[in-house]
């Protein structure tokens, strides 16, 4: 009976590895011996390869086989335990050195899987946009990661610039995210360190680069604009906005506030809010917000009957308040069909989250502005503003009314220079100087006449 003979390419397909791996195994006497035939090409009996594969201990990672050695031997068990430890340490297991080179697409897919499980949703969303809309679009084929040169990164950045979607600062941030993905690949032996270091030589786009644009600097929102918006907000959102303006908090510190984070038991007339996480805690340590009477009055109605892990300000509460307002303003009788739907809705769990997200908080404010502008006359329209401007307004007021140090303490910054980036008090001070300034080269008579 004639036995089937296979070449190295078919042998690699049978084993699920590359021809390079087969050749390396052959040189190390780990693969069945070749048979001698004319022409000098390496050939194997298919039955020998099948017998060899049946005797091997094998695990699969990302659809690829990893051979651990002859089944049942102590060496294969050692390799198996090492593989399990790698899997427990990280969901990404670097391919053995004999496998084919990792492609850019494989690197980005592995990174997004890791990022989705380990970083916050906002940063993950930014990375996902960079990967799917730009990096994979240009290099999502079989381009090896170590062939991704600085010129390739510059080409991806140019694609971002030509899209017109982002300002210069955001393009620079997205470029740094791509470099960070390759740095992550170095950590898991997916990328050569020299590749990552080469990408770091790509400099950020400087101000004034042709084809780029910069957004206007964020300004504080005037208190009268906020006051005109408050009547069109549900009570929950209204309390959030007022509390953020008083304390100068970041939006996430407001909507992530839990009932258990507020200490009302000290008996000195103040309550204390201790956030579970804080942006600059690694610099300034644990931060505590003392809450006086105005803040207590805003928070107290939302603490009653809640567990310590529940949100103080919940979108579920805001939607219930909005429905109650609509019901109170209804001019016709509620039909039986609507009453039945209300009963059915009450029996089902809420489809709204327990906590606001950054986008949900911002959109709630935008909805209130749109609602107000629909009811107001043209000359009384509310200008657009967003929650982070409340923090800038609090910083400016604190610096004008008190001092740089008190504004820094209010915002929880590491340095006064960072506080000055938020505060616009220096502009007000320069305006006052401009109104009282005189020309030193004029005489007093000329100055008084003017």
C-alpha contacts under 8 A as a table, 3 or more apart, distances in Angstrom:
res1	aa1	res2	aa2	distance
3	X	45	X	6.80
3	X	46	X	7.48
3	X	47	X	7.66
4	X	45	X	6.05
4	X	46	X	5.69
4	X	47	X	7.64
5	X	43	X	6.50
5	X	44	X	5.66
5	X	45	X	4.76
5	X	46	X	5.76
6	X	10	X	5.93
6	X	11	X	6.29
6	X	43	X	5.63
6	X	44	X	5.40
6	X	45	X	6.28
6	X	46	X	6.06
7	X	10	X	5.56
7	X	11	X	6.17
7	X	41	X	7.93
7	X	42	X	6.39
7	X	43	X	4.79
7	X	44	X	6.55
8	X	11	X	4.92
8	X	12	X	6.10
8	X	19	X	6.20
8	X	22	X	7.27
8	X	42	X	6.57
8	X	43	X	6.53
8	X	44	X	7.82
9	X	12	X	5.18
9	X	13	X	6.41
9	X	18	X	7.95
9	X	19	X	5.88
10	X	13	X	4.97
10	X	14	X	6.21
11	X	14	X	5.11
11	X	15	X	6.38
11	X	19	X	7.80
11	X	22	X	7.63
11	X	44	X	7.69
11	X	46	X	7.84
11	X	49	X	7.35
12	X	15	X	5.17
12	X	16	X	5.87
12	X	17	X	5.22
12	X	18	X	5.44
12	X	19	X	5.25
12	X	21	X	7.83
12	X	22	X	6.24
13	X	16	X	4.94
13	X	17	X	6.48
13	X	18	X	7.53
14	X	49	X	7.99
15	X	53	X	7.05
16	X	64	X	7.03
16	X	65	X	6.48
17	X	21	X	6.38
17	X	22	X	7.38
17	X	64	X	7.86
17	X	65	X	7.49
17	X	99	X	6.85
18	X	21	X	5.27
18	X	22	X	6.66
18	X	99	X	6.41
18	X	100	X	6.67
19	X	22	X	5.01
19	X	23	X	6.23
20	X	23	X	5.12
20	X	24	X	6.20
20	X	98	X	7.07
20	X	99	X	7.88
21	X	24	X	5.05
21	X	25	X	6.12
21	X	98	X	5.49
21	X	99	X	6.70
22	X	25	X	5.13
22	X	26	X	6.15
22	X	31	X	7.37
23	X	26	X	5.04
23	X	27	X	6.36
24	X	27	X	5.22
24	X	28	X	6.35
24	X	98	X	7.99
25	X	28	X	5.09
25	X	29	X	6.09
25	X	30	X	4.89
25	X	31	X	5.44
26	X	29	X	5.04
26	X	30	X	5.92
26	X	31	X	5.13
26	X	32	X	7.32
26	X	33	X	7.15
27	X	30	X	7.67
28	X	31	X	7.87
29	X	32	X	7.49
29	X	33	X	7.65
31	X	49	X	7.98
31	X	52	X	7.42
32	X	44	X	7.58
32	X	48	X	6.40
32	X	49	X	6.58
32	X	52	X	7.00
33	X	44	X	7.19
34	X	42	X	6.02
34	X	43	X	5.42
34	X	44	X	5.01
34	X	45	X	7.80
35	X	42	X	7.27
35	X	43	X	5.84
35	X	44	X	5.86
35	X	45	X	7.50
36	X	40	X	7.71
36	X	42	X	7.80
36	X	43	X	7.61
37	X	40	X	6.64
37	X	41	X	7.45
37	X	43	X	7.78
38	X	41	X	7.60
44	X	48	X	7.20
44	X	49	X	7.33
45	X	48	X	5.35
45	X	49	X	6.71
46	X	49	X	5.23
46	X	50	X	6.25
47	X	50	X	5.07
47	X	51	X	6.16
48	X	51	X	5.16
48	X	52	X	6.15
49	X	52	X	4.99
49	X	53	X	6.15
50	X	53	X	5.23
50	X	54	X	6.18
51	X	54	X	5.21
51	X	55	X	6.45
52	X	55	X	5.32
52	X	56	X	6.66
53	X	56	X	5.32
55	X	70	X	5.90
55	X	71	X	5.82
56	X	67	X	6.70
56	X	68	X	7.12
56	X	69	X	5.66
56	X	70	X	4.57
56	X	71	X	4.99
57	X	67	X	6.02
57	X	68	X	5.40
57	X	69	X	5.76
57	X	70	X	5.84
57	X	71	X	4.52
57	X	72	X	7.66
57	X	76	X	6.64
58	X	65	X	6.33
58	X	66	X	5.54
58	X	67	X	4.52
58	X	68	X	5.72
58	X	69	X	7.78
59	X	65	X	5.73
59	X	66	X	5.33
59	X	67	X	6.70
59	X	68	X	7.67
60	X	63	X	5.81
60	X	64	X	5.27
60	X	65	X	4.45
60	X	66	X	5.90
61	X	64	X	5.26
61	X	65	X	6.48
61	X	66	X	7.22
61	X	93	X	7.36
68	X	71	X	7.97
68	X	75	X	7.78
68	X	76	X	4.95
68	X	77	X	7.82
68	X	79	X	5.62
68	X	80	X	6.61
69	X	73	X	7.64
69	X	75	X	6.80
69	X	76	X	4.85
69	X	79	X	7.95
70	X	73	X	6.04
70	X	76	X	6.26
71	X	76	X	6.35
72	X	76	X	6.73
72	X	77	X	7.18
73	X	76	X	5.50
73	X	77	X	6.67
74	X	77	X	5.13
74	X	78	X	6.23
75	X	78	X	5.10
75	X	79	X	6.30
76	X	79	X	5.06
76	X	80	X	6.10
77	X	80	X	4.93
77	X	81	X	6.23
78	X	81	X	5.28
78	X	82	X	6.25
79	X	82	X	5.10
79	X	83	X	6.20
80	X	83	X	5.07
80	X	84	X	6.31
81	X	84	X	5.08
81	X	85	X	6.21
82	X	85	X	5.11
82	X	86	X	6.28
83	X	86	X	5.11
83	X	87	X	6.32
84	X	87	X	5.04
84	X	88	X	6.24
85	X	88	X	5.13
85	X	89	X	6.15
86	X	89	X	5.11
86	X	90	X	6.17
86	X	91	X	7.94
86	X	93	X	6.45
87	X	90	X	5.25
87	X	91	X	5.41
87	X	92	X	7.05
87	X	93	X	6.49
88	X	91	X	6.96
90	X	93	X	6.89
91	X	114	X	7.17
92	X	110	X	6.54
92	X	114	X	7.53
92	X	188	X	7.37
93	X	188	X	7.24
94	X	188	X	6.00
94	X	189	X	5.79
94	X	190	X	5.87
95	X	99	X	6.43
95	X	190	X	7.50
96	X	99	X	5.67
97	X	100	X	7.90
101	X	144	X	5.89
101	X	145	X	7.59
102	X	106	X	6.29
102	X	107	X	6.80
102	X	144	X	5.62
102	X	145	X	6.10
102	X	190	X	6.54
102	X	191	X	7.85
103	X	106	X	5.19
103	X	107	X	6.28
103	X	141	X	7.74
103	X	142	X	5.62
103	X	143	X	5.31
103	X	144	X	4.04
103	X	145	X	5.12
104	X	107	X	5.07
104	X	108	X	6.20
104	X	136	X	7.62
104	X	139	X	6.55
104	X	140	X	6.37
104	X	141	X	7.73
104	X	142	X	7.32
104	X	143	X	5.95
104	X	144	X	5.81
104	X	145	X	4.84
104	X	148	X	7.83
105	X	108	X	5.24
105	X	109	X	6.09
105	X	136	X	6.25
105	X	139	X	7.21
105	X	140	X	4.92
105	X	141	X	6.80
105	X	142	X	7.45
105	X	143	X	7.90
106	X	109	X	5.14
106	X	110	X	6.12
107	X	110	X	5.26
107	X	111	X	6.13
107	X	145	X	7.46
107	X	185	X	6.92
107	X	190	X	7.20
108	X	111	X	4.98
108	X	112	X	6.10
108	X	131	X	6.66
108	X	136	X	7.98
108	X	181	X	7.34
109	X	112	X	5.30
109	X	113	X	6.36
110	X	113	X	5.24
110	X	114	X	6.34
111	X	114	X	5.04
111	X	115	X	5.95
111	X	181	X	6.82
111	X	184	X	7.66
111	X	185	X	7.85
112	X	115	X	4.89
112	X	116	X	5.92
112	X	124	X	7.51
112	X	127	X	7.61
112	X	128	X	6.88
113	X	116	X	5.40
113	X	117	X	6.72
114	X	117	X	5.49
114	X	118	X	6.11
115	X	118	X	5.11
115	X	119	X	5.26
115	X	124	X	5.90
116	X	119	X	6.30
116	X	120	X	7.74
116	X	121	X	7.18
116	X	124	X	6.10
119	X	123	X	6.77
119	X	124	X	6.38
120	X	123	X	5.70
120	X	124	X	6.23
121	X	124	X	4.94
121	X	125	X	5.99
122	X	125	X	5.09
122	X	126	X	6.48
123	X	126	X	5.15
123	X	127	X	6.32
124	X	127	X	5.13
124	X	128	X	6.07
125	X	128	X	5.05
125	X	129	X	6.31
126	X	129	X	5.31
126	X	130	X	6.39
126	X	174	X	7.71
127	X	130	X	5.12
127	X	131	X	6.17
127	X	174	X	7.71
127	X	177	X	6.72
128	X	131	X	5.17
128	X	132	X	5.96
129	X	132	X	5.41
129	X	133	X	5.51
129	X	134	X	7.60
130	X	133	X	5.72
130	X	134	X	5.58
130	X	135	X	6.32
130	X	174	X	6.41
130	X	177	X	7.84
130	X	178	X	7.49
131	X	134	X	5.78
131	X	135	X	4.77
131	X	136	X	5.66
131	X	178	X	7.99
132	X	135	X	6.40
132	X	136	X	5.46
132	X	137	X	6.65
133	X	136	X	6.86
133	X	137	X	6.07
134	X	137	X	5.03
134	X	138	X	6.40
134	X	156	X	6.28
134	X	159	X	7.04
134	X	160	X	7.06
135	X	138	X	5.65
135	X	139	X	5.87
135	X	140	X	6.94
135	X	156	X	6.40
136	X	139	X	5.03
136	X	140	X	3.92
136	X	141	X	7.66
137	X	140	X	5.78
138	X	141	X	7.98
138	X	156	X	7.19
139	X	142	X	7.62
139	X	143	X	6.17
140	X	143	X	7.16
143	X	147	X	6.72
143	X	148	X	7.49
144	X	147	X	5.34
144	X	148	X	7.00
145	X	148	X	5.35
145	X	191	X	6.39
146	X	149	X	7.49
146	X	191	X	6.44
146	X	192	X	6.57
146	X	195	X	5.81
148	X	151	X	7.97
148	X	152	X	5.80
148	X	153	X	7.36
148	X	195	X	7.39
149	X	152	X	5.18
149	X	153	X	6.66
149	X	195	X	7.09
149	X	198	X	7.09
149	X	199	X	6.65
150	X	153	X	5.04
150	X	154	X	6.20
150	X	198	X	6.32
150	X	199	X	4.96
150	X	201	X	7.30
150	X	202	X	6.31
151	X	154	X	4.99
151	X	155	X	6.19
152	X	155	X	5.01
152	X	156	X	6.37
153	X	156	X	5.12
153	X	157	X	6.23
153	X	175	X	7.60
153	X	199	X	7.13
153	X	202	X	7.76
154	X	157	X	5.02
154	X	158	X	6.13
154	X	202	X	7.29
155	X	158	X	5.00
155	X	159	X	6.33
156	X	159	X	5.06
156	X	160	X	6.51
157	X	160	X	5.07
157	X	161	X	6.31
157	X	171	X	6.93
157	X	175	X	6.49
158	X	161	X	4.95
158	X	162	X	6.16
159	X	162	X	5.19
159	X	163	X	6.22
160	X	163	X	5.23
160	X	164	X	7.10
160	X	165	X	7.30
160	X	166	X	7.25
160	X	171	X	6.66
161	X	164	X	5.76
161	X	165	X	7.54
161	X	166	X	7.06
161	X	168	X	7.96
161	X	171	X	7.09
161	X	211	X	7.09
161	X	212	X	6.76
162	X	211	X	7.79
163	X	166	X	7.77
164	X	167	X	7.82
166	X	169	X	7.94
166	X	170	X	5.78
166	X	171	X	6.12
167	X	170	X	5.44
167	X	171	X	6.34
167	X	212	X	6.39
167	X	213	X	5.25
167	X	214	X	5.33
167	X	215	X	6.60
168	X	171	X	5.15
168	X	172	X	6.31
168	X	205	X	6.89
168	X	207	X	7.65
168	X	212	X	5.50
168	X	213	X	5.77
168	X	214	X	5.84
169	X	172	X	5.17
169	X	173	X	6.26
169	X	214	X	7.15
170	X	173	X	4.89
170	X	174	X	6.11
171	X	174	X	5.11
171	X	175	X	6.15
172	X	175	X	5.05
172	X	176	X	6.28
172	X	204	X	5.62
172	X	205	X	6.53
173	X	176	X	5.17
173	X	177	X	6.32
174	X	177	X	4.92
174	X	178	X	6.50
175	X	178	X	5.24
175	X	179	X	6.57
176	X	179	X	5.05
176	X	180	X	6.12
177	X	180	X	4.87
177	X	181	X	6.26
178	X	181	X	5.10
178	X	182	X	6.62
179	X	182	X	5.24
179	X	183	X	6.26
179	X	196	X	6.77
179	X	199	X	6.34
179	X	200	X	6.77
180	X	183	X	4.83
180	X	184	X	6.13
181	X	184	X	5.06
181	X	185	X	6.31
182	X	185	X	4.80
182	X	186	X	6.36
182	X	191	X	6.62
182	X	195	X	7.97
182	X	196	X	5.75
183	X	186	X	5.08
183	X	187	X	6.61
183	X	191	X	7.87
183	X	193	X	7.78
183	X	196	X	5.90
184	X	187	X	5.18
184	X	188	X	6.74
185	X	188	X	5.26
185	X	189	X	6.12
185	X	190	X	4.81
185	X	191	X	5.07
186	X	189	X	5.03
186	X	190	X	5.78
186	X	191	X	4.70
186	X	192	X	5.99
186	X	193	X	5.74
186	X	196	X	7.42
187	X	190	X	7.61
188	X	191	X	7.77
189	X	192	X	7.11
191	X	195	X	6.90
191	X	196	X	7.45
192	X	195	X	5.42
192	X	196	X	6.92
193	X	196	X	5.26
193	X	197	X	6.27
194	X	197	X	5.11
194	X	198	X	6.07
195	X	198	X	5.20
195	X	199	X	6.44
196	X	199	X	5.20
196	X	200	X	6.53
197	X	200	X	5.14
197	X	201	X	7.05
198	X	201	X	5.56
198	X	202	X	7.88
199	X	202	X	5.86
200	X	203	X	7.51
205	X	209	X	6.46
206	X	209	X	5.90
208	X	212	X	7.05
208	X	213	X	7.63
209	X	212	X	5.76
218	X	389	X	7.10
219	X	389	X	6.33
219	X	392	X	6.78
219	X	393	X	7.91
219	X	424	X	7.80
220	X	389	X	4.80
220	X	390	X	6.33
220	X	391	X	7.44
220	X	392	X	4.72
220	X	393	X	4.34
220	X	396	X	7.62
220	X	424	X	7.70
221	X	225	X	6.98
221	X	226	X	7.31
221	X	385	X	6.67
221	X	389	X	5.39
221	X	390	X	6.12
221	X	392	X	7.57
221	X	393	X	5.93
222	X	225	X	5.45
222	X	226	X	6.75
222	X	393	X	7.10
223	X	226	X	5.10
223	X	227	X	6.16
223	X	393	X	7.96
224	X	227	X	4.94
224	X	228	X	6.25
225	X	228	X	5.22
225	X	229	X	6.46
225	X	382	X	6.59
225	X	383	X	7.34
226	X	229	X	5.08
226	X	230	X	6.26
227	X	230	X	5.34
227	X	231	X	7.66
228	X	231	X	6.78
228	X	382	X	7.08
229	X	232	X	5.80
229	X	233	X	7.09
229	X	368	X	6.67
229	X	369	X	6.05
229	X	372	X	6.77
229	X	382	X	7.07
230	X	233	X	5.38
230	X	238	X	5.78
230	X	368	X	7.96
231	X	234	X	7.98
232	X	368	X	5.31
232	X	369	X	7.37
232	X	371	X	6.56
232	X	372	X	5.86
233	X	236	X	7.95
233	X	237	X	6.01
233	X	238	X	5.64
233	X	365	X	7.69
233	X	368	X	5.47
234	X	237	X	5.57
234	X	238	X	6.12
234	X	318	X	5.99
234	X	321	X	6.18
234	X	322	X	6.02
235	X	238	X	4.91
235	X	239	X	6.13
235	X	318	X	7.09
235	X	321	X	7.20
236	X	239	X	5.30
236	X	240	X	6.37
236	X	313	X	6.19
236	X	314	X	7.56
236	X	317	X	6.99
236	X	318	X	5.42
236	X	321	X	7.99
237	X	240	X	5.02
237	X	241	X	6.24
237	X	313	X	7.72
237	X	318	X	6.84
237	X	364	X	7.69
237	X	365	X	7.93
238	X	241	X	5.34
238	X	242	X	6.32
239	X	242	X	5.24
239	X	243	X	6.01
239	X	298	X	5.62
239	X	299	X	7.39
240	X	243	X	5.22
240	X	244	X	6.11
240	X	254	X	6.70
240	X	255	X	7.74
240	X	313	X	7.15
241	X	244	X	5.24
241	X	245	X	6.21
241	X	387	X	7.40
241	X	390	X	7.86
242	X	245	X	5.15
242	X	246	X	6.22
243	X	246	X	5.18
243	X	247	X	6.13
243	X	254	X	7.95
243	X	295	X	6.24
243	X	298	X	7.10
244	X	247	X	5.33
244	X	248	X	5.40
244	X	249	X	5.22
244	X	250	X	7.35
244	X	251	X	7.28
244	X	254	X	6.66
244	X	390	X	6.63
244	X	391	X	7.02
245	X	248	X	5.29
245	X	249	X	7.36
245	X	390	X	5.08
245	X	391	X	6.29
245	X	393	X	7.19
245	X	394	X	5.87
246	X	295	X	7.79
246	X	394	X	6.64
247	X	289	X	7.96
247	X	394	X	7.16
247	X	410	X	7.00
248	X	390	X	6.71
248	X	391	X	4.38
248	X	392	X	7.42
248	X	393	X	7.72
248	X	394	X	5.01
248	X	395	X	6.70
248	X	410	X	6.69
248	X	411	X	6.11
249	X	253	X	6.22
249	X	254	X	6.84
249	X	391	X	5.92
249	X	411	X	6.83
250	X	253	X	5.42
250	X	254	X	6.87
250	X	388	X	6.57
250	X	391	X	6.47
251	X	254	X	5.31
251	X	255	X	6.47
251	X	358	X	6.94
251	X	361	X	7.92
251	X	387	X	6.43
251	X	388	X	6.33
252	X	255	X	5.30
252	X	256	X	5.72
252	X	357	X	7.58
252	X	358	X	6.50
253	X	256	X	5.44
253	X	257	X	6.14
253	X	275	X	6.93
253	X	278	X	7.74
254	X	257	X	5.43
254	X	313	X	8.00
255	X	311	X	7.61
255	X	312	X	7.87
255	X	313	X	6.33
255	X	314	X	7.74
255	X	355	X	6.38
255	X	356	X	5.44
255	X	357	X	7.06
255	X	358	X	7.97
255	X	361	X	7.68
256	X	311	X	6.76
256	X	355	X	6.52
256	X	356	X	7.33
257	X	261	X	6.79
257	X	275	X	6.88
257	X	311	X	5.94
257	X	312	X	5.84
257	X	313	X	7.33
258	X	261	X	5.29
258	X	262	X	7.33
258	X	308	X	6.53
258	X	309	X	5.86
258	X	310	X	5.60
258	X	311	X	4.53
258	X	312	X	5.33
259	X	262	X	5.83
259	X	303	X	6.22
259	X	306	X	7.13
259	X	307	X	6.83
259	X	308	X	4.70
259	X	309	X	6.33
259	X	310	X	6.02
259	X	311	X	6.17
259	X	312	X	5.49
260	X	263	X	7.44
260	X	307	X	7.56
260	X	308	X	3.93
260	X	309	X	6.08
260	X	310	X	7.89
261	X	273	X	5.66
261	X	274	X	5.34
261	X	275	X	6.17
261	X	276	X	7.12
261	X	308	X	7.56
262	X	271	X	6.87
262	X	272	X	5.59
262	X	273	X	4.49
262	X	274	X	6.50
263	X	266	X	7.26
263	X	271	X	5.65
263	X	272	X	5.06
263	X	273	X	6.38
264	X	267	X	7.53
264	X	270	X	7.37
264	X	271	X	4.80
264	X	272	X	6.75
265	X	271	X	7.48
266	X	269	X	7.77
266	X	270	X	7.39
266	X	271	X	7.29
267	X	270	X	7.21
269	X	292	X	7.47
270	X	290	X	6.34
270	X	291	X	5.62
270	X	292	X	5.41
270	X	293	X	7.50
271	X	290	X	5.83
271	X	291	X	4.90
271	X	292	X	6.80
271	X	296	X	7.28
272	X	288	X	6.49
272	X	289	X	5.61
272	X	290	X	4.57
272	X	291	X	5.69
273	X	288	X	5.81
273	X	289	X	4.98
273	X	290	X	6.39
273	X	291	X	7.12
274	X	287	X	6.55
274	X	288	X	4.87
274	X	289	X	6.45
275	X	278	X	6.47
275	X	287	X	7.42
275	X	288	X	7.35
277	X	281	X	7.55
278	X	281	X	5.28
278	X	286	X	7.80
278	X	287	X	7.53
279	X	282	X	7.89
280	X	283	X	5.44
280	X	284	X	6.14
280	X	285	X	7.55
280	X	412	X	7.50
280	X	413	X	7.11
280	X	414	X	7.36
281	X	284	X	5.17
281	X	285	X	4.48
281	X	286	X	5.69
281	X	287	X	7.11
282	X	285	X	5.74
283	X	414	X	6.27
284	X	287	X	7.38
284	X	412	X	7.33
284	X	413	X	7.44
284	X	414	X	6.09
287	X	412	X	7.50
291	X	294	X	7.84
291	X	295	X	5.53
291	X	296	X	6.28
292	X	295	X	5.53
292	X	296	X	6.09
293	X	296	X	5.00
293	X	297	X	6.15
294	X	297	X	5.33
294	X	298	X	6.55
295	X	298	X	5.17
295	X	299	X	6.27
296	X	299	X	5.18
296	X	300	X	5.70
297	X	300	X	5.54
297	X	301	X	7.57
298	X	301	X	7.08
299	X	302	X	5.66
299	X	303	X	6.82
299	X	312	X	7.49
300	X	303	X	5.46
300	X	304	X	7.25
301	X	304	X	6.27
302	X	312	X	5.62
302	X	313	X	6.82
303	X	306	X	5.96
303	X	312	X	6.28
306	X	310	X	6.32
307	X	310	X	5.45
310	X	354	X	7.27
311	X	314	X	5.63
311	X	354	X	6.39
311	X	355	X	5.94
313	X	317	X	7.42
313	X	355	X	7.24
313	X	356	X	7.80
314	X	317	X	5.37
314	X	318	X	6.56
314	X	353	X	7.66
314	X	354	X	5.45
314	X	355	X	5.27
314	X	356	X	6.38
315	X	318	X	4.84
315	X	319	X	6.07
315	X	352	X	6.58
315	X	353	X	6.70
315	X	354	X	6.55
315	X	355	X	6.49
315	X	356	X	6.01
316	X	319	X	5.27
316	X	320	X	6.26
316	X	350	X	7.15
316	X	352	X	5.74
316	X	353	X	6.88
316	X	354	X	6.55
317	X	320	X	5.09
317	X	321	X	6.22
318	X	321	X	5.09
318	X	322	X	6.19
319	X	322	X	4.92
319	X	323	X	6.16
320	X	323	X	5.19
320	X	324	X	6.14
321	X	324	X	5.04
321	X	325	X	6.18
322	X	325	X	5.11
322	X	326	X	6.32
323	X	326	X	5.07
323	X	327	X	6.10
324	X	327	X	5.01
324	X	328	X	6.09
325	X	328	X	5.09
325	X	329	X	6.24
326	X	329	X	5.16
326	X	330	X	6.09
327	X	330	X	5.11
330	X	333	X	7.71
334	X	338	X	6.41
334	X	339	X	6.68
335	X	338	X	5.44
335	X	339	X	6.44
336	X	339	X	4.97
336	X	340	X	6.13
337	X	340	X	5.10
337	X	341	X	6.32
338	X	341	X	5.04
338	X	342	X	6.16
339	X	342	X	5.06
339	X	343	X	6.25
340	X	343	X	5.12
340	X	344	X	6.20
341	X	344	X	5.01
341	X	345	X	6.03
342	X	345	X	5.08
342	X	346	X	6.17
343	X	346	X	5.15
343	X	347	X	6.49
344	X	347	X	5.29
344	X	348	X	6.60
345	X	348	X	5.32
345	X	349	X	7.81
345	X	350	X	7.95
346	X	349	X	7.55
350	X	353	X	7.65
353	X	356	X	6.97
356	X	360	X	5.78
356	X	361	X	5.97
357	X	360	X	5.03
357	X	361	X	6.09
358	X	361	X	5.34
358	X	362	X	6.30
359	X	362	X	5.14
359	X	363	X	5.98
360	X	363	X	5.12
360	X	364	X	6.04
361	X	364	X	5.17
361	X	365	X	6.52
361	X	387	X	7.73
362	X	365	X	5.26
362	X	366	X	6.31
362	X	386	X	6.07
362	X	387	X	6.27
363	X	366	X	4.87
363	X	367	X	5.99
364	X	367	X	5.06
364	X	368	X	6.33
365	X	368	X	5.13
365	X	369	X	6.34
365	X	386	X	6.77
365	X	387	X	7.46
366	X	369	X	5.10
366	X	370	X	6.19
366	X	384	X	7.43
366	X	385	X	7.67
366	X	386	X	7.35
367	X	370	X	5.10
367	X	371	X	6.04
368	X	371	X	4.98
368	X	372	X	6.15
369	X	372	X	5.11
369	X	373	X	6.13
369	X	382	X	6.35
369	X	383	X	7.82
369	X	384	X	7.09
370	X	373	X	5.12
370	X	374	X	6.18
371	X	374	X	5.28
371	X	375	X	6.78
372	X	375	X	5.32
372	X	376	X	6.12
372	X	381	X	7.61
372	X	382	X	7.15
373	X	376	X	5.03
373	X	377	X	7.49
373	X	380	X	7.90
373	X	381	X	5.19
373	X	382	X	6.12
376	X	380	X	5.89
376	X	381	X	5.98
377	X	380	X	5.30
377	X	381	X	6.44
378	X	381	X	5.65
385	X	389	X	7.06
386	X	389	X	5.95
386	X	390	X	7.77
387	X	390	X	5.60
387	X	391	X	7.69
388	X	391	X	5.53
388	X	392	X	7.03
389	X	392	X	5.07
389	X	393	X	6.23
390	X	393	X	4.99
390	X	394	X	6.27
391	X	394	X	5.14
391	X	395	X	6.25
391	X	411	X	7.98
391	X	422	X	7.76
392	X	395	X	5.09
392	X	396	X	6.22
392	X	422	X	5.11
392	X	423	X	5.92
392	X	424	X	7.86
393	X	396	X	5.25
393	X	397	X	6.26
393	X	423	X	7.39
394	X	397	X	5.24
394	X	398	X	6.12
395	X	398	X	5.19
395	X	399	X	6.25
395	X	407	X	5.69
395	X	410	X	7.55
395	X	411	X	7.04
395	X	419	X	7.30
395	X	422	X	6.22
395	X	423	X	5.00
395	X	424	X	7.94
396	X	399	X	5.36
396	X	400	X	6.19
396	X	407	X	7.90
396	X	422	X	7.26
396	X	423	X	4.25
396	X	424	X	5.30
396	X	425	X	5.15
397	X	400	X	5.19
397	X	401	X	5.92
397	X	423	X	7.98
397	X	425	X	7.47
398	X	401	X	5.29
398	X	402	X	5.55
398	X	403	X	6.84
398	X	404	X	7.87
398	X	406	X	6.76
398	X	407	X	5.04
398	X	410	X	7.82
399	X	402	X	5.31
399	X	403	X	4.79
399	X	404	X	5.31
399	X	406	X	7.09
399	X	407	X	5.32
399	X	423	X	7.10
399	X	425	X	6.19
400	X	403	X	6.80
400	X	425	X	5.69
402	X	406	X	6.42
402	X	407	X	7.51
403	X	406	X	5.32
403	X	407	X	6.32
404	X	407	X	5.16
404	X	408	X	6.13
404	X	416	X	6.67
404	X	419	X	7.76
405	X	408	X	5.01
405	X	409	X	6.21
405	X	416	X	6.99
406	X	409	X	5.00
406	X	410	X	6.13
407	X	410	X	5.04
407	X	411	X	6.31
407	X	419	X	6.93
408	X	411	X	5.34
408	X	412	X	5.87
408	X	413	X	5.51
408	X	414	X	7.77
408	X	415	X	7.22
408	X	416	X	5.90
408	X	419	X	5.61
409	X	412	X	5.07
409	X	413	X	6.88
411	X	419	X	7.27
413	X	416	X	7.10
413	X	418	X	6.55
413	X	419	X	6.40
414	X	418	X	7.39
415	X	418	X	5.58
415	X	419	X	6.87
416	X	419	X	4.99
416	X	420	X	6.31
417	X	420	X	5.13
417	X	421	X	6.68
418	X	421	X	5.26
418	X	422	X	7.08
419	X	422	X	5.33
419	X	423	X	6.28
420	X	423	X	4.90
420	X	424	X	7.28
421	X	424	X	7.74
423	X	426	X	7.52
424	X	427	X	5.52
424	X	428	X	6.94
425	X	428	X	5.16
425	X	429	X	6.28
426	X	429	X	4.94
426	X	430	X	6.09
427	X	430	X	5.05
427	X	431	X	6.12
428	X	431	X	5.02
428	X	432	X	6.31
429	X	432	X	5.14
429	X	433	X	6.33
430	X	433	X	5.00
430	X	434	X	6.11
431	X	434	X	5.02
431	X	435	X	6.36
432	X	435	X	5.26
432	X	436	X	6.58
433	X	436	X	5.30
433	X	437	X	5.81
434	X	437	X	5.11
438	X	447	X	7.21
439	X	442	X	5.57
439	X	447	X	7.73
440	X	443	X	7.84
442	X	446	X	6.08
442	X	447	X	6.26
443	X	446	X	5.24
443	X	447	X	6.21
444	X	447	X	5.01
444	X	448	X	6.05
445	X	448	X	5.20
445	X	449	X	6.08
446	X	449	X	5.08
446	X	450	X	6.16
447	X	450	X	5.15
